[in-house]
């Protein structure tokens, strides 16, 4: 019942908010924050109890839901999904705290949307029934659509519609593939089921894997987003409120990379191996393209948005290396990106709340007037570019080690992406923070408040912790990753590299 509690505690909180008077905004915020914090504390029990050497799923719950169709309420987590569940429950209360003074209209509806969104996100990472997974996958789209469309910027409706259309287009194809899997397995074994572990154990003929892989991959590639399916992301990030941008970058994008790792590799191993060179090419294009486009952005928020295309390219590179270093690095980099990019969006939101501008040219000399903000901004910037001793370095290093074993030219090109990341991030930081104060509005800026510092400090602690001592995080994933690689290699005969031995 632990996973059910974590998934639906936010929903119960949303119901409680619905019953409260909308005029008492202070109480509404307090209740929402208390629910989110409680959900995080309950999810920490997963970390404490989780057996790091035991293979397979843990905390499993399974009950018949629609037995006539082979649909069950089946939940479970392993080392791969555990970190993402914790990342979700960790970031949600920080987002609510960041929105304390930023969201002033329709506060009740915003808080309800955030809590319902948390339910959908955690459900995606815990679902072990393909039908249940799809329900959670679609359910989280609705609150995110409203968060962008109601509380976003001037072009919020356009961004929200674009987000929902892109995502639902991929989802429709994935639904067809899920139904095809259900039909093929029923024909093969006489057992019609949506149960994910059962379908993986049964296996699927290589000849049927290709188009099913592509249907799943398109839905996940849009969510990552991979080049060239990324065009919805900058609009959604720029127009979303700060809390929405943090959740979008910190968690929603990881649903795409998680989908590739959880579903595409074990369900369609032959097709995954066959399409790995294409995934590598698109990942490298995303790494370099995202970095180059970020370099020329005049808007800080759009710069951080395009940097996500580059960073998630590294994750895809690691996942399709099909070795322990690459996959473990990819999983860790999902967490790292959620922390570092989430913190960057928080900082940009905090400075926008004061200056009402995100244009780099409107700043300069901030260190003289807001040293605490500038110091935290520097630490997060260095984390984002992968400075040794901070979290970003560990994940990128493992990914490059894994990619090097597969293709040295691709690994070299990916390394160039790290150099470009230093260029666009440090150049942005220099123009915003250093130099003389050129604008009177900057001179009047106030430094971070206690609430804002409290919002950022938990992320900073993890940024340093993972950078200095990543073992507690990599140890969680080792058994699940080894098990996944064993499954893929057993079904494909895969050796290190793109070709079979």
C-alpha positions in Angstrom: 0.0 0.0 0.0 3.0 2.3 0.2 3.1 3.1 -3.5 -0.7 3.7 -3.5 -0.3 6.1 -0.6 2.5 8.0 -2.4 0.5 8.3 -5.6 -2.9 9.3 -4.2 -1.9 11.4 -1.2 -1.7 14.5 -3.5 -5.1 13.6 -4.9 -6.6 13.6 -1.4 -4.9 16.9 -0.8 -6.5 18.3 -3.9 -9.9 17.1 -2.7 -9.3 18.9 0.6 -8.3 22.1 -1.2 -11.5 21.9 -3.2 -13.5 21.9 0.0 -11.7 25.0 1.4 -12.7 28.6 1.0 -10.9 30.1 -2.0 -10.6 33.4 -0.2 -8.3 32.0 2.5 -5.3 31.9 0.2 -2.8 31.5 3.1 -4.5 28.4 4.4 -4.8 27.0 0.9 -1.0 27.4 0.3 -0.2 25.9 3.7 -2.4 22.8 3.2 -1.0 22.2 -0.3 2.6 22.5 1.0 1.9 20.2 3.9 0.4 17.6 1.6 3.4 17.8 -0.7 5.9 17.6 2.1 4.1 14.7 3.7 4.1 12.9 0.3 7.9 13.4 0.1 8.5 12.1 3.6 6.4 9.0 2.9 8.3 8.4 -0.3 11.6 8.5 1.7 10.4 5.2 3.2 11.0 3.7 -0.2 14.7 4.8 -0.1 15.1 3.5 3.5 13.4 0.1 3.0 14.5 -0.6 -0.6 16.8 -3.6 -0.9 19.6 -2.5 -3.2 20.8 -6.1 -4.1 17.5 -7.7 -4.7 16.6 -8.1 -8.4 13.1 -7.4 -9.7 10.4 -5.1 -8.6 9.8 -4.2 -5.0 6.8 -2.8 -3.1 4.6 -4.6 -5.6 0.8 -4.2 -5.4 -1.5 -6.0 -7.8 -5.2 -6.3 -7.9 -7.7 -7.1 -10.6 -9.1 -4.0 -12.1 -10.9 -5.0 -15.3 -10.2 -8.7 -15.3 -12.3 -9.4 -18.4 -9.8 -7.4 -20.4 -6.7 -8.5 -18.5 -6.2 -5.1 -16.9 -4.9 -5.0 -13.3 -3.9 -2.3 -10.9 -0.2 -3.3 -10.8 2.4 -1.1 -9.2 6.1 -1.6 -8.3 9.5 0.1 -8.4 13.0 -0.9 -9.0 16.3 1.0 -8.8 15.5 2.8 -12.1 12.1 4.2 -11.1 12.8 4.7 -7.4 15.1 7.7 -8.0 12.5 9.3 -10.3 9.7 8.9 -7.8 11.9 10.6 -5.2 12.9 13.3 -7.6 9.2 14.0 -8.3 8.1 14.1 -4.6 11.2 16.2 -3.8 10.6 18.9 -6.4 6.9 19.3 -5.9 7.0 21.0 -2.5 9.8 23.3 -3.7 7.7 24.3 -6.6 4.8 25.2 -4.3 7.1 27.1 -2.1 8.5 29.1 -5.1 5.0 30.0 -6.2 4.1 31.5 -2.8 4.2 35.0 -4.0 4.4 34.5 -7.8 0.9 33.0 -8.3 -1.7 35.5 -7.1 -4.7 34.7 -9.4 -6.8 31.5 -9.1 -4.6 30.2 -6.3 -6.9 27.4 -5.3 -7.1 26.0 -8.9 -3.3 26.3 -9.3 -2.6 24.3 -6.1 -5.1 21.6 -7.1 -3.5 21.4 -10.5 0.0 20.9 -9.0 -1.2 18.2 -6.7 -3.1 16.3 -9.4 0.0 16.6 -11.6 2.1 15.0 -8.9 -0.3 12.0 -8.8 0.0 11.5 -12.5 3.8 11.8 -12.6 4.4 9.4 -9.7 1.9 7.0 -11.2 3.7 6.9 -14.5 6.9 5.8 -12.7 5.2 3.1 -10.7 2.7 1.5 -13.1 3.5 -2.1 -14.2 0.3 -2.5 -16.3 0.5 -0.9 -19.8 -3.2 0.2 -19.6 -2.6 1.8 -16.1 0.6 3.4 -17.4 -1.3 5.0 -20.3 -4.0 6.3 -17.9 -1.4 8.0 -15.7 0.5 9.2 -18.8 -2.6 11.0 -20.2 -3.9 12.1 -16.8 -0.8 14.3 -16.1 -1.3 16.1 -19.4 -4.5 17.9 -18.2 -3.1 19.7 -15.2 0.1 20.6 -17.0 -2.0 22.1 -19.9 -3.9 24.3 -17.4 -0.8 25.3 -15.5 0.7 26.6 -18.8 -2.5 27.9 -20.3 -3.9 29.7 -17.3 -0.9 30.9 -15.3 1.6 31.3 -18.1 3.0 34.3 -20.0 1.5 36.4 -22.9 1.6 33.5 -25.4 0.4 30.9 -22.9 -2.6 29.6 -24.8 -0.4 28.9 -27.9 2.2 27.2 -25.9 -0.3 25.0 -24.0 -2.1 23.9 -27.1 1.2 23.1 -28.8 2.3 21.1 -25.8 -0.9 19.1 -25.7 -1.1 18.5 -29.5 2.5 17.2 -29.7 2.1 15.0 -26.7 -1.2 13.5 -27.6 -0.1 12.8 -31.2 2.6 10.6 -29.8 0.3 9.1 -27.2 -2.2 8.0 -29.9 0.4 6.0 -31.6 1.6 4.5 -28.3 -1.9 3.4 -27.5 -2.2 1.6 -30.8 1.1 -0.1 -30.1 -0.1 -1.1 -26.6 -3.3 -2.6 -28.1 -1.2 -4.4 -30.7 1.0 -5.9 -28.0 -2.2 -7.1 -26.2 -3.5 -8.7 -29.4 -0.2 -10.4 -30.4 0.5 -11.8 -27.0 -3.1 -13.1 -26.8 -2.7 -14.8 -30.2 0.6 -16.3 -29.2 -0.2 -17.6 -25.7 -4.0 -17.5 -25.4 -3.6 -15.1 -22.5 -4.7 -11.6 -23.2 -3.1 -9.2 -20.8 -1.7 -5.7 -20.4 0.7 -6.8 -17.6 4.1 -5.5 -18.4 6.3 -8.2 -16.6 4.2 -10.9 -18.3 4.6 -9.4 -21.7 8.4 -9.0 -21.2 8.7 -12.6 -20.1 6.7 -13.9 -23.1 8.8 -11.9 -25.6 7.8 -10.8 -29.0 9.0 -12.0 -32.4 11.8 -9.8 -33.9 9.7 -9.3 -37.1 6.9 -7.6 -35.1 9.1 -5.3 -33.0 10.1 -2.6 -35.5 6.9 -0.6 -36.0 5.9 -1.2 -32.3 9.2 0.2 -31.2 8.7 3.2 -33.5 5.2 3.9 -32.1 6.5 3.9 -28.5 9.7 5.7 -29.4 7.8 8.6 -31.1 5.7 9.2 -27.9 8.8 9.1 -25.8 11.0 11.1 -28.2 8.4 14.0 -28.2 8.4 14.0 -24.4 12.2 13.9 -24.0 12.3 15.9 -26.3 14.7 14.6 -29.0 15.6 16.5 -32.1 13.6 17.1 -34.3 10.6 16.7 -32.0 11.7 19.5 -29.6 10.0 22.6 -31.0 7.2 22.5 -28.4 9.6 22.7 -25.5 11.0 26.3 -25.7 7.5 27.8 -26.0 6.2 25.7 -23.1 9.1 26.6 -20.9 9.1 30.3 -21.6 5.4 30.7 -21.2 4.9 28.4 -18.2 5.0 29.9 -14.7 8.2 29.2 -12.7 6.7 26.2 -10.9 5.5 24.8 -14.2 8.9 25.2 -15.8 10.6 23.4 -12.9 8.2 20.4 -13.0 8.4 20.4 -16.8 12.2 20.2 -16.9 12.7 18.3 -13.7 10.1 15.5 -14.1 8.0 15.5 -17.3 10.9 15.4 -19.7 12.3 12.4 -17.7 9.1 10.5 -18.6 10.4 10.2 -22.1 13.8 8.9 -21.2 12.3 6.6 -18.6 9.9 5.3 -21.2 12.7 4.3 -23.5 14.5 2.6 -20.7 11.5 0.9 -19.1 9.5 -0.1 -22.1 11.4 0.1 -25.4 14.6 -1.8 -24.4 13.0 -4.8 -22.7 9.8 -5.1 -24.8 11.6 -4.6 -28.2 15.2 -5.5 -27.6 16.0 -6.5 -31.3 14.4 -3.3 -32.6 16.2 -1.2 -29.9 19.6 -2.6 -31.1 18.6 -2.1 -34.7 17.6 1.6 -34.2 20.5 2.4 -31.7 22.7 4.0 -34.4 19.8 6.3 -35.4 19.2 7.2 -31.7 22.9 8.0 -31.3 22.9 10.3 -34.3 19.8 12.1 -33.1 21.2 12.4 -29.6 24.5 13.9 -30.9 22.5 16.4 -33.1 20.4 17.3 -30.0 23.5 17.8 -27.9 25.2 20.1 -30.4 22.1 21.8 -31.7 20.8 22.6 -28.2 24.1 24.0 -27.2 24.5 26.2 -30.3 21.0 27.6 -30.1 21.4 28.2 -26.4 24.5 30.3 -27.0 22.6 32.9 -29.1 19.5 33.3 -26.9 18.8 36.8 -25.6 16.3 35.4 -23.0 17.7 33.6 -19.9 14.7 31.3 -19.7 14.8 30.3 -23.3 18.5 29.7 -23.0 17.9 27.3 -20.1 15.0 25.6 -22.1 17.2 24.9 -25.1 20.0 23.6 -22.8 17.6 20.8 -21.8 17.6 19.6 -25.4 21.4 19.3 -25.1 21.4 17.7 -21.7 18.7 15.1 -22.5 20.7 14.2 -25.6 23.4 13.0 -23.2 20.9 10.8 -21.4 19.7 9.2 -24.6 23.3 8.6 -25.6 23.9 6.7 -22.3 20.7 4.7 -22.4 21.4 3.3 -25.9 25.0 2.4 -25.2 23.6 -0.8 -23.7 26.3 -1.0 -21.1 26.3 -0.5 -17.3 28.3 2.8 -17.3 26.1 4.4 -20.0 22.8 3.4 -18.5 23.7 4.2 -14.9 25.1 7.5 -16.0 21.9 8.2 -18.0 19.7 7.5 -15.0 21.9 9.6 -12.7 21.9 12.4 -15.3 18.1 12.4 -15.3 18.2 13.2 -11.6 21.1 15.7 -12.1 19.3 17.6 -14.9 16.1 17.8 -12.7 18.1 19.3 -9.9 20.4 21.7 -11.8 17.9 22.9 -14.5 15.1 23.0 -11.9 17.3 25.3 -9.8 18.1 27.5 -12.9 14.4 28.0 -13.6 13.8 28.8 -10.0 16.6 31.5 -10.0 15.4 33.0 -13.3 11.9 33.1 -11.9 13.1 34.9 -8.7 15.0 37.5 -10.7 12.1 38.0 -13.1 9.7 38.6 -10.2 12.0 41.6 -9.2 13.0 42.9 -12.6 10.0 41.8 -14.8 12.5 41.0 -17.5 14.4 37.9 -18.5 16.5 39.6 -21.2 20.2 39.2 -20.6 20.8 42.7 -21.9 18.7 44.1 -19.1 21.0 42.9 -16.4 24.7 43.3 -15.4 26.4 43.9 -12.1 24.0 41.9 -10.0 26.8 40.6 -7.7 27.0 44.2 -6.3 23.4 44.3 -5.3 22.4 40.6 -4.7 25.5 38.6 -3.7 23.5 35.7 -2.2 21.6 35.3 -5.4 24.8 35.6 -7.5 26.7 33.0 -5.4 23.9 30.4 -5.6 23.5 31.2 -9.3 27.2 30.5 -9.8 27.1 27.1 -8.0 24.1 26.0 -10.1 25.7 27.2 -13.3 28.9 25.2 -12.6 26.7 22.2 -11.8 24.9 22.5 -15.1 28.2 22.6 -17.1 29.5 19.5 -15.3 32.3 20.9 -13.0 34.1 18.1 -11.2 32.9 17.9 -7.6 29.3 18.8 -8.6 26.5 16.5 -9.7 26.6 17.1 -13.4 30.2 15.8 -13.8 29.4 12.3 -12.5 26.5 11.6 -14.8 28.2 13.0 -17.9 31.5 11.1 -17.2 29.7 7.8 -16.9 27.7 8.4 -20.1 30.9 9.3 -22.0 32.6 6.2 -20.7 29.7 4.1 -21.9 29.5 5.8 -25.3 33.3 5.5 -25.8 32.9 1.7 -25.6 30.3 1.8 -28.4 31.6 4.6 -30.8 34.7 6.7 -30.2 33.7 9.4 -32.8 30.3 9.8 -31.2 31.9 10.1 -27.7 34.2 12.8 -29.1 31.3 14.7 -30.5 29.4 14.5 -27.3 32.5 15.8 -25.4 32.4 18.9 -27.6 28.9 19.5 -26.3 30.3 19.8 -22.8 32.6 22.5 -24.1 29.8 24.4 -25.7 27.8 24.1 -22.5 30.5 25.9 -20.7 30.5 28.6 -23.4 26.8 29.5 -23.2 26.3 29.1 -19.5 29.4 31.0 -18.4 28.9 33.7 -21.0 25.3 34.2 -19.8 26.5 34.3 -16.2 29.2 36.9 -17.0 26.7 39.2 -18.7 24.1 38.9 -16.0 26.1 39.0 -12.8 29.5 40.7 -13.5 30.4 44.2 -14.7 29.0 47.5 -13.8 25.4 48.2 -13.0 24.0 49.6 -16.2 20.3 49.9 -15.3 18.8 51.7 -12.4 16.2 48.9 -12.1 19.1 46.5 -11.3 20.5 48.8 -8.7 17.2 48.6 -6.9 17.0 44.8 -6.9 16.7 43.1 -3.5 18.6 39.9 -2.6 16.9 36.5 -2.0 14.5 36.3 0.9 14.6 33.6 3.5 11.8 31.7 1.8 13.7 31.7 -1.5 16.9 30.5 0.2 15.0 27.7 1.9 13.6 26.7 -1.5 17.0 26.5 -3.1 19.2 25.0 -0.3 17.8 21.4 -0.5 18.7 21.3 -4.2 22.2 22.7 -3.5 22.8 20.0 -0.9 22.0 17.3 -3.4 24.1 19.0 -6.1 27.2 18.8 -3.9 26.3 15.4 -2.3 26.0 13.7 -5.7 29.1 15.4 -7.0 31.3 14.4 -4.0 29.8 11.0 -3.1 27.5 9.5 -5.8 27.7 5.9 -4.5 24.3 5.9 -2.6 22.6 6.9 -5.8 24.4 4.7 -8.3 24.2 1.7 -5.9 20.4 1.9 -6.1 20.4 1.4 -9.8 23.1 -1.2 -10.3 21.0 -4.3 -9.8 18.2 -3.1 -12.0 20.5 -2.0 -14.7 22.5 -5.3 -14.7 19.2 -7.2 -14.9 18.0 -5.0 -17.9 21.3 -5.5 -19.8 21.1 -9.3 -19.2 17.6 -9.4 -20.6 18.6 -7.4 -23.7 21.8 -9.4 -24.3 20.0 -12.7 -23.8 17.4 -11.9 -26.4 19.7 -10.2 -29.0 23.2 -11.6 -28.4 24.3 -8.0 -28.2 28.0 -7.2 -27.6 29.5 -3.8 -26.9 28.9 -1.7 -30.0 26.2 -1.4 -32.6 26.6 -4.7 -34.4 26.0 -8.2 -33.2 29.0 -10.4 -32.6 
